[in-house]
Structure formats: structure tokens, C-alpha cells
């Protein structure tokens, strides 16, 4: 009799506990009102010209932090008005992370005619003392954030201060697609500022958000659950296969060697010409 009761209790727990967990996760509400890490307290956003004939966009709160270590930095921001007509290039960054080769962070960087760049990085928005774990990312533990930043902030941080291997690939998608993608990313940043969302380890990550934006605004179509998108350390293989990386090379190892920028990033660590330096466009 006791064994039967114990089995009933155990079965009830096995049914009820997962149900309570699912309900708890699903009823969480995303918020922009939390005690955020200092580097992610301020959200960037875009203001579009009221004049329909104007192609100017003002971006507020572009992050431009200076680092002494990954956790020791001085946060600063600036505003910038750009002309869409001056948008000339796109680069795709892959930052290799420790562990499995497929683990990586990705971001896009948009280049302008004056040889300046604006990077957009899709990240978890960390609360004070919070760190990333993939299981937590499936439990609505992190809000989603679009960091709009100077390259000397987000790429310098990853290559020099975190010491991770970083690749920077020039991407060709055509002028119209380039403009549409840029605007889409800015509009998404604005949307998250008004209506926060949760990050999700599988469905809403750095790379799935980039792939979704590209699918909606360019001629390229990406399946969100493609293994090389879910494991972004392999995403450069997918871009190479689709001839999106501007290179005459065909072997992925040769491509990675050609576009690894760690040595250049170290040489230009504190230079105002960081963006030109990592592209071998200045000494």
C-alpha cells in the first residue's frame, strides 16, 4: 500500500513539476526596466527624417566604450546622422568562442563613404552580475538587445580584450539590399526599445536575428534552423557556399586565414584608425 502511494506521489510530481516550470517560463514578461550592466544600460535607437525626400537617419546612443579589460571599461556614447546614400559596404564578423567549434558570436558592420563604420550586434541584455548560459537562454532569463556601436568598441573588445579569434568578412548583397538591411536593423532596435523581447538560445539569437533580417530585406533566404545558423561558428561556410563573401578563395580554411583580423586589431588597438587598420587600409 505504501509503495502504491509513493508511486502516485512520484508520478504526480513528475507531471506537476514540469507543468509548473513551463507555466512559470511562459508567463514571464520581458522588460526594459531592470538593473542592467553598465555597458548595456542605454539603448540605441534611430530617428528617421520626417521629410520623405530625405535619406538621412540620426542614430542616438552609439556606444563607444574604452576598455582596460573585458570587465573594466569606461562607457560613452555619441549620436550620428548618416545619409543612406553614403552606405557603401557590409562586413560580417564571427567571434569564435571557447568550447565546441560551432560556438560563436556574430555581428554586422555597415561602412560609409567616409571610411567610417557602424556595427550592430544582437546580444543578451545582462543584468548586474549576470552571465550567459544556453539553458538560461531557453528559459526567458535574458532580454534581447541590439547594440549599435563603434567598431573600436565591439570588435576591439572581442579580438583584444577577450582574446578570441575574430574573422571579418566583406559581404556583397547589392546596394538596395544593403540599404534595406540597415534600415531593418535600425527599425528592429527601435521596436525592442518600445516592446522588449526575450532572447532564446535556439530561435532568437545573434545569428538567427541577422539571418531573419537578411531573409526579409535581401534576395537571400535563410532557414532559421539551418545547422550553420544555429551553430554560428560554421556560418561562414554557408556564406562562402552562397558566394556572399567577397573573395576568390574557395576553401574555408584559406578564407578564414585571409580574413582573421587579430594581428591587425592588436596593432591598432588604441588607434583612431582602428576600422581602417583591421582592414589593412592604413599603417
C-alpha distance (Angstrom), angle and dihedral (degrees) to the residues before:
residue distance angle dihedral
X1 . . .
X2 3.81 . .
X3 3.81 89.9 .
X4 3.81 90.7 53.7
X5 3.81 91.7 49.8
X6 3.79 91.1 47.5
X7 3.80 90.3 51.6
X8 3.79 91.2 49.8
X9 3.79 91.2 50.3
X10 3.79 91.7 47.2
X11 3.82 92.2 48.0
X12 3.79 90.7 48.7
X13 3.80 91.1 51.4
X14 3.79 91.8 47.9
X15 3.79 89.5 54.0
X16 3.78 101.0 37.4
X17 3.83 101.5 42.7
X18 3.84 95.9 56.9
X19 3.82 89.7 44.3
X20 3.80 91.8 52.2
X21 3.81 89.8 47.2
X22 3.82 92.6 51.3
X23 3.81 92.6 47.2
X24 3.81 90.9 47.9
X25 3.80 91.9 51.8
X26 3.79 95.1 44.3
X27 3.79 93.8 49.4
X28 3.81 94.5 53.8
X29 3.78 113.7 114.5
X30 3.79 123.3 -143.5
X31 3.80 115.0 -125.9
X32 3.78 141.2 -175.7
X33 3.79 90.2 -156.1
X34 3.80 106.4 86.5
X35 3.79 137.4 108.0
X36 3.79 97.7 -86.9
X37 3.78 132.3 -165.4
X38 3.85 107.3 -92.9
X39 3.81 93.7 -112.9
X40 3.81 90.7 55.5
X41 3.78 102.9 38.4
X42 3.81 95.3 99.3
X43 3.79 120.6 60.1
X44 3.78 120.7 -146.2
X45 3.78 119.7 -133.9
X46 3.79 140.8 172.5
X47 3.79 131.8 -122.3
X48 3.79 114.3 -155.1
X49 3.78 121.9 -150.1
X50 3.81 114.6 -97.8
X51 3.80 89.7 -143.8
X52 3.78 107.9 88.8
X53 3.81 90.4 -148.9
X54 3.81 93.5 55.6
X55 3.80 121.0 92.9
X56 3.80 95.2 -168.0
X57 3.79 123.6 121.0
X58 3.80 125.7 -171.9
X59 3.79 114.5 -148.8
X60 3.79 115.5 -158.8
X61 3.80 125.9 -154.3
X62 3.80 100.9 13.5
X63 3.79 102.2 -178.5
X64 3.79 117.8 -122.2
X65 3.80 106.1 170.0
X66 3.80 124.2 171.8
X67 3.80 117.8 -141.3
X68 3.78 136.7 -148.9
X69 3.80 90.7 172.1
X70 3.81 134.5 -15.5
X71 3.80 89.7 -85.3
X72 3.82 99.8 32.6
X73 3.78 113.4 70.1
X74 3.77 146.3 130.1
X75 3.78 112.6 -123.5
X76 3.79 120.4 -143.6
X77 3.78 135.8 160.4
X78 3.78 138.1 -162.8
X79 3.79 137.7 -169.9
X80 3.77 124.2 -125.8
X81 3.78 135.9 -174.2
X82 3.79 114.9 -149.8
X83 3.77 135.1 -177.0
X84 3.79 116.0 -129.6
X85 3.78 87.4 -143.2
X86 3.81 88.3 65.2
X87 3.81 93.3 56.6
X88 3.81 105.7 112.4
X89 3.81 112.9 154.9
X90 3.79 148.5 27.2
X91 3.80 129.6 -151.7
X92 3.80 128.6 -170.9
X93 3.79 117.5 -149.4
X94 3.80 124.7 -157.0
X95 3.80 117.4 -168.5
X96 3.81 111.6 -166.3
X97 3.80 113.3 -137.9
X98 3.79 129.5 -155.4
X99 3.78 119.8 -86.1
X100 3.79 124.7 24.0
X101 3.85 113.5 30.2
X102 3.80 90.6 -122.1
X103 3.80 92.7 63.4
X104 3.80 110.5 101.3
X105 3.77 145.9 131.4
X106 3.79 120.5 -125.7
X107 3.79 135.3 -166.2
X108 3.79 141.2 168.1
X109 3.79 127.5 -121.8
X110 3.80 122.2 -161.9
X111 3.80 119.1 -152.2
X112 3.79 127.6 -150.4
X113 3.78 134.2 -154.9
X114 3.82 92.2 -101.7
X115 3.85 90.0 61.2
X116 3.80 93.8 -106.2
X117 3.79 125.4 127.4
X118 3.78 139.7 -150.6
X119 3.80 116.6 -156.7
X120 3.80 124.4 -156.0
X121 3.79 117.7 -161.1
X122 3.82 123.7 -176.3
X123 3.81 107.9 -145.2
X124 3.77 146.0 155.1
X125 3.79 110.7 -91.9
X126 3.79 102.9 -125.9
X127 3.75 124.5 -145.4
X128 3.80 117.9 -142.8
X129 3.80 109.6 -65.3
X130 3.80 92.8 5.1
X131 3.80 123.5 134.5
X132 3.77 133.1 -174.2
X133 3.78 125.5 -93.9
X134 3.83 122.5 166.9
X135 3.81 93.3 -134.1
X136 3.79 91.0 52.8
X137 3.78 87.1 49.6
X138 3.80 89.1 62.1
X139 3.81 92.5 50.6
X140 3.81 99.6 60.5
X141 3.78 92.4 -104.4
X142 3.81 96.2 136.6
X143 3.76 133.8 52.1
X144 3.81 118.3 -137.3
X145 3.80 119.8 -112.3
X146 3.80 135.8 -173.9
X147 3.80 106.9 -146.5
X148 3.81 110.2 -158.3
X149 3.77 107.7 -165.5
X150 3.74 152.4 152.2
X151 3.82 111.5 -90.7
X152 3.82 90.2 -123.9
X153 3.79 85.0 64.8
X154 3.81 107.2 44.3
X155 3.82 101.3 26.4
X156 3.80 95.9 36.9
X157 3.82 88.8 50.9
X158 3.78 92.5 54.8
X159 3.80 100.5 40.2
X160 3.81 100.5 38.9
X161 3.77 111.3 19.4
X162 3.78 99.6 35.5
X163 3.79 90.9 33.4
X164 3.79 95.0 -139.4
X165 3.79 125.0 149.8
X166 3.79 108.9 -99.8
X167 3.79 129.3 -166.4
X168 3.81 122.8 -167.4
X169 3.78 114.0 -163.0
X170 3.85 124.8 -168.7
X171 3.81 108.0 -132.5
X172 3.80 128.3 -155.9
X173 3.82 117.1 -153.8
X174 3.83 103.5 139.9
X175 3.79 130.0 -98.0
X176 3.81 98.4 -86.9
X177 3.80 92.3 49.1
X178 3.80 91.0 45.5
X179 3.80 91.7 54.8
X180 3.79 93.3 44.4
X181 3.80 91.9 49.4
X182 3.80 92.6 49.7
X183 3.79 92.2 49.8
X184 3.79 90.9 46.3
X185 3.80 91.6 54.3
X186 3.81 91.9 49.4
X187 3.80 92.2 47.9
X188 3.80 89.7 49.8
X189 3.81 90.2 52.5
X190 3.80 89.1 51.1
X191 3.79 90.6 48.8
X192 3.79 93.7 52.8
X193 3.80 89.8 49.4
X194 3.79 89.4 58.0
X195 3.81 99.7 32.2
X196 3.81 113.2 24.6
X197 3.79 120.2 -150.1
X198 3.77 136.0 -166.3
X199 3.78 124.8 -106.0
X200 3.80 113.9 -124.0
X201 3.80 124.2 -159.8
X202 3.81 92.5 -135.5
X203 3.79 109.6 22.0
X204 3.81 106.2 30.1
X205 3.80 112.8 32.7
X206 3.79 135.7 130.4
X207 3.79 92.4 -84.6
X208 3.81 101.0 36.6
X209 3.81 89.3 54.1
X210 3.81 91.3 50.1
X211 3.79 91.6 46.5
X212 3.79 91.7 48.5
X213 3.80 91.7 50.5
X214 3.80 91.3 48.5
X215 3.81 91.3 49.0
X216 3.80 90.9 52.3
X217 3.81 98.2 45.2
X218 3.81 108.6 29.2
X219 3.78 138.2 47.0
X220 3.79 90.0 -100.9
X221 3.80 120.5 96.2
X222 3.78 121.3 -158.6
X223 3.80 127.6 -169.8
X224 3.80 106.2 -133.3
X225 3.80 92.6 -141.5
X226 3.78 96.4 49.4
X227 3.84 106.4 133.7
X228 3.82 91.2 -125.7
X229 3.80 89.9 56.1
X230 3.79 96.0 43.8
X231 3.82 87.2 48.1
X232 3.83 99.9 40.3
X233 3.79 93.8 -175.8
X234 3.81 83.3 79.6
X235 3.81 96.4 41.0
X236 3.80 92.5 99.9
X237 3.81 88.0 64.1
X238 3.79 88.8 58.9
X239 3.80 93.1 49.0
X240 3.79 91.7 47.7
X241 3.80 91.5 49.8
X242 3.81 89.0 53.1
X243 3.82 91.4 48.6
X244 3.80 91.6 -120.5
X245 3.81 95.1 128.8
X246 3.81 110.5 83.4
X247 3.78 100.3 -124.8
X248 3.77 140.3 110.1
X249 3.81 89.6 -140.1
X250 3.80 120.3 103.8
X251 3.81 104.5 -174.9
X252 3.80 114.0 83.7
X253 3.81 93.1 -141.9
X254 3.81 90.7 54.7
X255 3.81 90.4 46.5
X256 3.80 92.4 50.9
X257 3.78 91.5 48.6
X258 3.80 90.7 50.4
X259 3.80 95.1 49.1
X260 3.80 102.4 37.0
X261 3.81 104.3 118.1
X262 3.81 104.6 -173.5
X263 3.80 95.8 109.4
X264 3.80 92.3 48.5
X265 3.80 91.6 44.8
X266 3.79 90.5 53.7
X267 3.80 92.2 49.2
X268 3.81 91.6 51.1
X269 3.80 97.9 34.0
X270 3.81 95.5 129.6
X271 3.78 98.8 21.8
X272 3.77 125.0 120.3
X273 3.80 83.6 -141.1
X274 3.81 92.4 60.9
X275 3.80 95.1 127.0
X276 3.80 93.8 50.0
X277 3.79 91.1 42.9
X278 3.80 96.3 55.7
X279 3.79 87.7 52.3
X280 3.82 93.0 49.9
X281 3.79 89.9 -116.5
X282 3.81 95.5 125.2
X283 3.78 138.6 28.4
